[in-house]
């Protein structure tokens, strides 16, 4: 577990378990750092994922809100190893309410990870149509366009845009139609 503090452990566990009051207490009373890593990617306490990333991955919007309310929080800080943001994982795990909350608190809907994958690509890949809609609407509320033309530079989606990823996915009644509507939102 390295040098993870008791407060960081509490923050990690409460974020994973959806305990908003516990997450708030870990930050406000115990002094946990909301921008520091609390969990390893394998779910063990320690390392590379922030509390916001953990809460977004689990769809725990109460705990996510508590973390995002903390002074100085960076809503784009997530998985240190890959550069994935909480918005990436919320889209991948199909948690549209978490996406809405993150974007309302300033998360970048177009932020790319180390492969230049965007949250939009993750949502498109998994047929998360509600997340695609949340991304487009949240981006519009921020006054920015959702970049459906961003191109992945590595990995399985190298050379593809979110729209191309969506058109290739095999989710019956899912993202194919919604992907086409993205360019019109």
HUDA-V300156 format. One record per run of one state. SS is the DSSP state (@ for helix, = for strand, . for the rest). FROM is the first residue (numbers start at 1). TO is the last residue. If there is no record, write none. Layout:
SS|FROM|TO ; SS|FROM|TO
//
This chain:
.|1|5 ; @|6|17 ; .|18|19 ; @|20|28 ; .|29|36 ; =|37|39 ; .|40|44 ; =|45|50 ; @|51|58 ; .|59|60 ; @|61|68 ; .|69|78 ; =|79|79 ; .|80|83 ; =|84|84 ; .|85|85 ; @|86|92 ; .|93|95 ; @|96|104 ; .|105|111 ; =|112|112 ; .|113|117 ; =|118|118 ; @|119|125 ; .|126|128 ; @|129|142 ; .|143|154 ; @|155|157 ; .|158|161 ; @|162|168 ; .|169|174 ; @|175|182 ; .|183|185
//
